[in-house]
Amino acid sequence: MGGIYYLQNKRKTAISYFEKSLEIGTYDIDVLLLKAYSHQKLGENKRAIQCCEKIQEIDPKNKSVFNLLKELN
């Protein structure tokens, strides 16, 4: 559901679904990345960076996160 809301540009609603999903699958990189992008689009860069840092703990070589962090900094 979060992905659908993300595509509809309903970022806050998407984030709430991403958070529910992460309660079940804490290490879901795809969900974390969509959550990071949502925070970025809302101008919540600190929260986006926190998501990116969590992804880097799981997958240090993730290129999407590397690119997003470059944009955020």
Summary of the structure (lengths in Angstrom):
residues: 73
radius of gyration: 11.2
end to end distance: 29.4
largest distance: 30.1
contacts: 208
relative contact order: 0.15
helix: 78%
strand: 0%
